[in-house]
Amino acid sequence: MTTAAAPAQPHILLVEDDEVIREATRMALERYGFPVTTAADGLEGLEAFHAVRPDLLLLDVMLPLLDGVGLCRRIREESQLPILMMSARTDPVDVVSGLEAGADDYVVKPFESAVLVARIRTVLRRIRVAPAPAAASPAVLSSPSSPSSPFPPSSASPDSPAAPVAPSPAPSPTHAVRNFDGLQVDTDSMEVRVDGRLVPLTPTELRLLLEFTAAPGIVLERSTLLERVWDYEWGADTRVVDVHVQRLRAKIGSGRIETVRGFGYKLRRPA
């Protein structure tokens, strides 16, 4: 396990058994300012995850000792951090298996470093929705920075002087708790409950659910969901949507999201 110096950027754990690909990817990410910890197999990756607690996991599907799908599933048992899988174009079954295990997205090898970084930043942007401060506006949360740019808006340095503390704001007029026959979504705290039980969702699953609950009974096409949730304006793989809907159904109830064959999905309206 090797760890690079840590600038003020999200820390990435890269798990890849091919040394050439691993080192080339590490150097490319470091050129973009990301601190990177690397691991050469699944068990080493699991150990590194517990040691460094990264902000994003980037892993290959095919790994020795513990494969990428197994590693993804193990980490999902204790963390909702963003996970990006790497796969060869000839492994569609592995891609679906990775998504079903809890990965947020995948990138096809070989890839250009700029494409990988853009995909990483897109996945990281989804973290904004979970959880949000009580005074945050849900409208802002559902409108990420322009998808045409791979870079998120700049933020203040941690060393910048603190802004004056304003009086506690009144409850936001946009605050709402969306209720759907036992499914409850609080758009301020970004908490989801089913029959009163708190349900942990990944940032991607939460953004997907927010889209459905904002338009109950309305059919949302896969291309629309890819654009709104994954920030893709081009023809991405719709299996990403299908697997995430499947995962969301398993958590909130299989009958809440209906498949409209040939079009997309819709959230069932309360009776």
C-alpha positions in Angstrom: 0.0 0.0 0.0 1.4 3.4 -1.0 0.1 6.8 0.0 0.8 10.1 -1.8 1.0 13.5 -0.2 -2.5 14.8 0.7 -3.4 18.2 -0.9 -6.8 19.7 -0.2 -8.6 17.5 -2.6 -10.9 14.4 -2.1 -8.7 11.4 -1.2 -9.0 8.5 -3.7 -8.4 4.8 -3.0 -7.3 3.1 -6.2 -7.5 -0.7 -6.2 -5.9 -2.2 -9.4 -3.8 -5.4 -9.7 -2.1 -4.4 -13.0 1.0 -2.5 -11.9 1.3 -0.5 -15.1 -2.3 0.6 -15.1 -2.2 1.3 -11.4 0.8 3.5 -11.5 -0.3 5.3 -14.7 -3.7 6.0 -13.2 -2.2 7.1 -9.9 0.2 9.6 -11.6 -2.7 11.0 -13.7 -4.9 11.6 -10.7 -2.1 13.2 -8.8 -1.5 15.6 -11.7 -5.0 16.7 -11.2 -4.3 17.3 -7.5 -6.0 14.2 -6.0 -4.2 12.4 -3.1 -4.2 8.7 -4.0 -3.7 5.6 -2.0 -3.1 2.4 -4.0 -3.7 -1.2 -3.4 -2.9 -4.2 -5.6 -5.6 -6.7 -4.6 -9.0 -6.8 -2.9 -7.9 -7.7 0.6 -5.2 -5.0 0.5 -7.9 -2.6 -0.7 -10.2 -3.4 2.2 -7.3 -2.9 4.6 -6.5 0.4 3.0 -10.1 1.5 3.1 -10.2 1.1 6.9 -6.8 2.7 7.3 -7.3 5.9 5.3 -11.1 6.3 5.0 -11.0 7.7 1.5 -13.5 10.0 -0.1 -13.9 7.9 -3.2 -13.1 4.3 -4.1 -11.9 3.5 -7.7 -11.5 -0.2 -8.2 -11.1 -2.8 -11.0 -13.7 -5.5 -11.3 -11.1 -8.3 -11.7 -8.9 -8.4 -8.6 -7.0 -11.3 -6.9 -7.8 -12.6 -3.4 -11.1 -10.6 -3.2 -12.6 -9.4 -6.5 -13.9 -5.9 -7.1 -17.6 -7.0 -6.7 -16.9 -8.6 -3.4 -14.9 -5.6 -2.2 -17.6 -3.3 -3.2 -20.2 -5.4 -1.4 -18.0 -5.5 1.8 -17.5 -1.8 1.8 -21.2 -1.1 1.2 -22.0 -2.9 4.4 -20.4 -0.1 6.4 -20.1 3.0 4.2 -22.0 5.0 1.6 -18.9 6.6 0.0 -18.9 6.9 -3.8 -17.6 3.9 -5.7 -16.5 3.9 -9.3 -15.8 0.6 -11.0 -13.3 0.1 -13.8 -14.1 -2.6 -16.4 -13.0 -3.8 -19.8 -15.5 -3.3 -22.6 -16.0 -7.0 -23.0 -17.3 -7.6 -19.4 -20.9 -6.4 -19.4 -21.9 -9.0 -16.8 -19.1 -7.8 -14.5 -20.4 -4.2 -14.9 -23.9 -5.1 -13.9 -22.6 -7.2 -11.0 -20.6 -4.3 -9.7 -23.6 -1.9 -9.9 -25.7 -4.4 -8.1 -23.1 -4.7 -5.4 -23.4 -1.0 -4.8 -21.1 0.8 -7.2 -22.4 4.3 -8.3 -21.0 4.2 -11.8 -18.3 2.6 -14.0 -15.7 3.6 -16.5 -14.6 1.5 -19.4 -10.9 0.7 -19.8 -8.8 2.0 -21.5 -9.7 5.6 -20.7 -8.2 9.0 -21.0 -7.3 10.6 -17.7 -9.5 13.7 -18.5 -12.5 11.4 -18.9 -11.7 9.5 -15.7 -11.3 12.8 -13.7 -14.6 14.2 -15.2 -16.4 11.0 -14.1 -14.9 11.2 -10.6 -15.9 14.8 -10.1 -19.4 14.0 -11.3 -19.7 11.2 -8.8 -18.3 13.4 -6.0 -20.9 16.1 -6.8 -23.7 13.8 -5.8 -22.4 13.8 -2.2 -24.0 17.3 -1.9 -27.4 15.8 -1.3 -26.6 13.7 1.8 -27.0 15.1 4.3 -27.7 18.8 3.8 -27.9 21.5 6.4 -31.3 22.4 7.6 -31.3 25.8 6.0 -30.2 24.4 2.6 -32.6 24.8 -0.3 -33.6 21.5 -2.0 -33.8 23.5 -5.3 -30.0 24.0 -5.1 -29.4 20.4 -4.3 -31.2 19.2 -7.4 -29.3 21.6 -9.6 -25.6 20.7 -9.6 -22.9 22.7 -11.4 -23.0 22.7 -15.2 -22.5 19.2 -16.5 -20.5 20.6 -19.4 -17.6 21.2 -17.0 -15.8 18.4 -15.3 -14.9 20.7 -12.4 -17.1 21.7 -9.5 -17.5 25.3 -8.4 -14.6 26.6 -6.4 -15.0 26.8 -2.7 -13.4 28.9 0.0 -10.1 27.7 1.4 -10.2 26.1 4.8 -7.8 28.8 6.0 -10.1 31.7 4.8 -11.6 33.9 7.6 -14.9 32.7 8.9 -17.9 34.6 7.6 -20.0 36.5 10.2 -22.5 34.3 11.9 -26.0 35.3 10.9 -29.1 34.8 13.1 -30.7 31.5 12.8 -33.0 31.6 9.8 -36.7 30.9 9.9 -37.8 27.5 8.5 -37.3 27.5 4.8 -40.5 27.9 2.9 -39.3 25.3 0.4 -38.9 22.7 3.2 -41.1 19.8 2.7 -41.6 16.3 3.9 -42.8 14.2 1.0 -45.1 11.3 2.1 -46.1 8.4 -0.1 -47.9 5.7 1.8 -45.3 5.1 4.5 -42.4 6.4 2.4 -41.2 9.7 3.9 -38.5 11.9 2.3 -37.3 15.0 4.2 -35.8 17.4 1.7 -34.0 19.5 4.3 -32.3 16.8 6.4 -32.2 14.4 3.4 -33.4 11.6 5.5 -35.6 8.8 4.1 -37.9 6.6 6.2 -40.1 3.7 5.4 -42.8 3.0 7.9 -40.8 5.2 10.4 -37.6 3.3 9.9 -34.6 5.3 8.7 -33.3 3.9 5.4 -29.6 4.5 4.5 -29.2 5.4 0.8 -26.1 6.2 -1.2 -25.9 9.8 -2.6 -26.8 8.5 -6.0 -29.8 6.5 -4.8 -31.0 9.6 -2.8 -30.8 11.8 -5.9 -32.7 9.2 -7.9 -35.4 9.0 -5.2 -35.6 12.9 -5.1 -36.3 12.9 -8.8 -39.1 10.3 -8.5 -40.7 12.0 -5.4 -40.7 15.4 -7.1 -42.9 14.0 -9.9 -45.1 11.2 -8.6 -47.0 9.5 -11.3 -44.9 11.0 -14.0 -42.9 8.8 -16.3 -39.2 9.6 -16.2 -37.2 8.3 -19.2 -33.9 6.7 -18.6 -32.1 9.4 -20.6 -33.8 12.1 -18.4 -32.6 10.3 -15.2 -29.1 9.9 -16.7 -28.9 13.7 -17.3 -30.4 14.7 -13.9 -28.9 12.2 -11.6 -25.6 11.2 -13.3 -25.0 14.5 -15.1 -24.7 12.8 -18.5 -25.8 14.7 -21.5 -24.7 12.0 -23.9 -25.8 8.5 -24.6 -24.5 6.7 -21.5 -25.3 3.1 -20.6 -28.9 2.9 -19.4 -28.0 -0.2 -17.3 -26.7 2.2 -14.7 -30.3 3.5 -14.3 -31.9 0.1 -14.3 -29.6 -1.4 -11.6 -29.9 1.7 -9.4 -33.7 1.5 -9.6 -33.5 -2.1 -8.7 -31.3 -1.3 -5.7 -33.7 1.5 -4.7 -36.7 -0.8 -4.9 -35.0 -3.2 -2.5 -34.6 -0.5 0.1 -37.9 1.3 -0.1 -40.3 -1.4 -1.4 -40.5 -3.1 -4.7 -43.9 -1.9 -5.6 -43.3 1.9 -5.2 -41.4 2.4 -8.5 -43.2 1.1 -11.6 -41.6 0.1 -14.9 -43.2 1.7 -17.9 -42.0 -0.6 -20.6 -40.3 1.1 -23.5 -40.2 4.5 -21.7 -38.8 4.5 -18.2 -40.0 4.5 -14.6 -42.5 6.3 -12.4 -43.2 6.6 -8.7 -46.7 5.2 -7.9 -49.0 7.9 -6.6 -50.6 7.3 -3.2 -54.0 5.8 -3.5 
